[in-house]
């Protein structure tokens, strides 16, 4: 069966016009079963049976004055001072912000978010209301109905502001809200940039996920005199006032909207969901793995693989990433402690990967769950780390502490006050959000993972501790070209296995492109997108605009191989295979 998805056209510059959910269940014989395609459809949604939910947080900076020490870096990483973060792309930063002021900068540049209950432009995952405490659960509250996309609806968790409601002044006076697209920029100057990090949640089954764009348009709109005089501008007004090519015979490709080439973009797996493309802290990592060896780790959760084996696989992949990043000085180290009724150090901090892997493999499940003892022991081992290293503890468990949650909280607090800089908590099985919050410090989303796939969750921490993986860098035109080919960009659920997302477009299962894995059900996955206009562009882009929609498509892992949807056939018998970027307009083949 095939479904047509007509996405609303939005005015946008290098950004996402719509992030949301629209799904359709589709069966493709023996090759594909449940699927769900996620995007707004004129702010209306179609429910799907493979449930994929979305939320987001968006930022925009145009050089406004701030008390934060924002340094102009002119797209040169060498201009980023020590202890500053280059934004929005560390490879070509427009500005640099002090690391200690990054959170305040994000607050000041917030444009909108979902969920946002107090309309301040930032996400509210827990919020006190007059009716009690609101706690956000993505699979219950994520954007998946038309009402969710309207800030004025009963369950409208989207920011309500002039940026999200087109008729805001009339709405304040009592009119019905007219929701705005997520990004709606027309007048962008060199040095401006924006960023959106959005998360998707597979709420029913593990699935392969694609990211795609549709309804792409770009326009000159009108031409100013400086724009026409710019040598990079290929159009002008003729004597009748129409926009025409300056050199119709010499320009075989037709008119060009220069904005598509001037705006630069970057997509990445924003593993910690902090809206920043992280490149590590620059400090050597001294990581200690505190691994659950209680008897319940032999459980298989119905997939035939024990929790213990999943934990070992992920822990070894994490160790490989940390130690594999060492330079000749072997700065990074890893240690391992196991805990059941008590805690036992398997190896102290070492840069010897073979030793670490052997000790991880030696973990044997039996006994109880003394998480507090594991934390205390791990903190003691981190005391052997150098002063100029990042002291990190990773606690993995499938249950709750034998002696109660308060003992875990006390152990965590004591560790942070002693030898440990931060604690990551990864849990499955009997672990809960509350029990992991007692372990983690800070107890935010970046440091807590309640998962159904221990291996992926543990291994993914390498991107938090080291460098997050870039999916694509290039111009807006190139970015849209990738997103509008076939099913779009195939995303990889496990970045510890090599997979070339761009080479795999339309060729997802070719082993030459690497190993692609599914995203686990119930886990939160983050993808970041940033656009920026370099400072060396000017008149040729005046009045230019671009529009496109973005969405996600998923197929359940079971019974599928990740090859994506087969070509669709329209009622007239024409085969469609996605979109083609054609100059300044992207056209979809459809009847």
C-alpha positions, -999 to 999 in steps of 0.1 A, spaced: 0 0 0 12 35 -6 3 69 10 9 103 -4 23 128 20 16 164 10 36 186 34 27 222 41 50 248 25 67 270 50 89 300 47 123 291 61 159 298 58 182 269 63 160 253 89 131 230 97 97 245 89 79 217 108 89 191 133 61 168 143 43 136 137 21 123 109 21 86 104 6 59 82 7 22 86 21 6 55 26 -31 46 50 -41 18 44 -78 15 72 -98 30 97 -70 28 83 -44 51 56 -43 78 47 -14 101 60 20 92 54 55 104 63 88 86 66 118 108 60 154 97 33 180 98 8 180 70 -7 215 69 -7 213 107 -28 182 105 -17 147 113 -26 111 104 -23 85 131 1 56 125 3 22 141 41 23 146 43 52 169 70 78 165 69 109 187 88 142 184 98 172 205 123 200 201 141 231 213 151 259 188 176 287 191 184 318 169 212 344 172 216 375 151 242 394 170 219 410 196 236 425 226 241 403 256 261 405 289 277 371 279 311 375 265 304 364 229 336 365 208 333 368 170 354 341 154 348 346 117 344 309 108 379 301 121 384 276 149 418 291 157 399 322 169 381 303 196 397 312 230 406 285 255 375 273 276 351 287 250 327 268 227 326 275 190 290 279 176 271 267 157 297 245 140 330 241 158 347 235 124 337 269 112 324 289 142 308 323 138 310 330 175 326 316 207 309 315 241 325 308 274 319 271 284 306 283 318 281 306 301 268 281 275 236 273 293 227 310 299 235 317 262 211 289 252 184 304 274 189 339 259 188 326 223 158 303 228 131 308 202 106 281 211 103 246 224 80 216 229 70 210 256 70 245 270 43 252 296 53 286 308 60 300 272 95 311 279 109 293 249 126 265 268 116 230 275 96 221 306 100 184 313 87 189 349 65 218 357 44 229 387 9 239 376 -22 249 396 -35 214 392 -3 197 404 30 186 388 33 181 351 58 154 341 65 150 304 64 115 290 72 116 253 52 85 244 21 101 260 27 138 255 48 140 223 36 159 193 13 136 174 -21 153 170 -32 186 154 -40 200 188 -5 193 200 9 216 173 -13 245 183 -1 264 213 -37 274 220 -51 239 222 -61 221 254 -29 200 253 -8 226 235 27 222 249 43 243 222 56 277 231 29 304 227 46 336 215 48 359 184 73 335 169 48 305 171 14 322 165 12 342 133 -17 363 146 -4 367 181 -18 402 188 -53 391 176 -49 358 196 -42 378 228 -75 396 222 -93 363 219 -90 352 183 -82 316 174 -45 309 171 -29 305 136 2 284 144 35 294 127 61 271 112 89 261 135 114 284 117 102 314 97 131 336 87 132 360 58 157 387 66 190 370 74 223 388 75 259 375 74 268 362 108 233 350 117 228 314 127 201 291 141 199 256 156 173 230 163 178 198 183 149 175 182 143 141 196 123 112 183 110 84 204 100 49 191 72 40 215 62 5 203 89 -14 185 126 -10 176 129 6 141 150 18 113 147 56 110 152 80 80 152 118 80 138 135 49 127 168 35 98 177 12 81 207 -5 114 225 -11 112 259 -27 136 289 -29 130 323 -44 147 356 -52 114 372 -43 127 406 -56 160 421 -66 176 451 -49 200 474 -68 230 462 -48 220 426 -53 218 430 -91 252 447 -91 268 419 -72 289 397 -96 276 366 -80 240 375 -88 229 359 -121 195 377 -124 182 412 -131 151 431 -140 144 435 -177 127 465 -193 92 452 -184 100 446 -148 104 408 -149 133 390 -133 154 373 -160 189 358 -163 217 383 -170 232 358 -194 205 334 -206 228 318 -232 258 313 -209 238 300 -179 226 266 -190 215 256 -155 189 284 -153 183 309 -125 200 303 -92 189 313 -57 223 321 -42 210 317 -7 210 279 -11 247 279 -18 256 306 7 239 291 38 260 263 54 245 235 74 255 207 97 235 177 109 248 155 138 237 130 164 233 152 194 238 123 218 235 143 250 207 165 236 224 198 246 219 216 212 256 218 207 279 198 184 303 186 211 339 179 203 349 168 239 363 189 266 399 186 255 408 170 288 420 133 290 391 110 300 396 89 332 365 67 330 355 40 355 328 15 346 307 3 375 288 -27 362 259 -46 377 267 -83 382 235 -92 401 216 -124 393 189 -106 373 214 -96 347 209 -131 332 174 -121 321 169 -119 283 138 -97 281 125 -119 254 152 -112 228 174 -142 235 204 -120 246 211 -116 283 213 -82 299 248 -91 310 259 -99 274 243 -66 262 262 -48 289 295 -64 281 291 -56 244 284 -19 251 310 -16 278 337 -30 255 327 -7 226 328 23 250 363 13 262 375 8 226 363 43 218 378 60 248 412 42 246 412 43 208 412 81 210 445 81 228 474 98 212 510 88 217 508 98 254 480 74 262 461 100 282 427 83 284 422 54 309 394 30 318 388 10 350 362 -16 359 343 -24 390 315 -50 394 288 -51 421 263 -76 434 260 -81 471 292 -60 474 316 -44 450 348 -57 436 375 -39 415 383 -59 384 409 -35 371 421 -1 381 426 27 356 446 15 326 452 24 290 456 -13 281 424 -22 261 430 -59 263 431 -58 300 399 -38 302 381 -61 277 391 -93 295 379 -79 328 346 -68 314 342 -104 300 349 -118 334 317 -102 350 295 -131 362 259 -125 372 249 -136 407 237 -121 440 220 -88 449 223 -51 438 246 -30 460 247 0 437 259 22 466 289 0 472 297 1 435 297 39 435 318 41 466 344 17 452 344 34 418 350 68 434 380 54 452 395 42 419 390 76 403 411 90 430 441 76 411 433 98 381 454 129 374 442 163 384 440 175 348 418 147 337 380 143 334 369 120 362 339 101 349 319 72 364 295 51 344 270 31 364 251 3 347 222 -16 364 190 -35 358 176 -29 392 174 -8 424 197 -6 453 194 -33 480 193 -9 509 171 18 492 174 48 471 186 72 498 218 52 502 225 55 465 219 93 466 242 96 496 269 76 478 265 97 446 267 129 466 298 117 484 315 107 452 309 141 436 324 157 467 354 135 465 371 121 434 343 121 407 334 149 384 302 134 369 282 102 370 263 87 341 235 62 349 224 36 324 195 14 335 171 -13 322 148 -39 336 138 -30 372 156 4 371 134 35 371 138 71 362 138 80 399 164 53 408 187 65 380 183 102 390 196 92 424 227 77 408 235 104 381 251 137 387 240 160 373 207 142 370 198 155 336 189 138 303 226 138 292 236 117 322 206 93 324 195 66 300 166 43 308 168 19 279 157 -14 264 191 -18 247 220 -16 271 246 -22 245 237 9 224 231 31 254 264 24 270 284 26 237 267 59 228 283 76 258 316 78 238 300 106 219 293 125 251 328 119 264 346 124 231 332 137 198 296 136 186 292 122 151 285 145 122 259 131 98 264 158 71 282 191 64 276 212 34 256 240 18 218 242 22 215 231 -14 236 200 -7 218 193 25 184 194 8 197 172 -20 206 145 5 173 149 24 152 147 -8 167 117 -24 148 84 -21 137 80 15 161 106 28 191 101 50 192 67 68 201 72 104 221 47 124 210 35 159 245 25 170 273 49 160 300 26 174 297 5 142 308 24 111 280 35 87 282 61 60 247 77 61 252 98 30 267 71 8 239 48 19 211 70 6 190 47 -16 216 19 -9 210 13 28 218 -24 29 250 -23 9 277 -38 32 303 -14 16 284 14 35 290 -2 69 267 -17 95 234 1 102 215 -8 133 179 -1 145 170 24 172 157 8 203 121 12 214 114 36 243 149 52 239 153 89 231 174 97 201 186 133 194 195 148 160 209 184 158 207 207 129 224 241 125 224 266 97 246 297 94 254 324 70 292 330 68 304 366 72 318 368 37 284 368 19 265 399 12 246 415 -16 239 385 -38 216 370 -12 194 400 -5 157 392 -4 164 355 -11 143 330 8 141 292 10 114 268 22 113 232 31 97 207 54 115 180 74 103 147 88 111 112 99 102 79 85 105 46 104 101 9 97 100 -16 125 132 -36 128 115 -70 128 108 -84 93 127 -55 76 162 -51 65 164 -13 65 162 -10 28 133 15 30 101 20 10 100 6 -25 91 31 -52 55 41 -51 32 40 -81 7 68 -86 -29 61 -98 -18 69 -133 9 42 -132 39 66 -128 66 55 -105 78 80 -79 112 78 -61 114 108 -40 123 144 -48 148 160 -71 165 193 -63 162 214 -95 179 247 -93 159 268 -69 128 246 -66 124 210 -55 96 192 -73 79 161 -61 68 136 -88 32 129 -82 -1 128 -100 
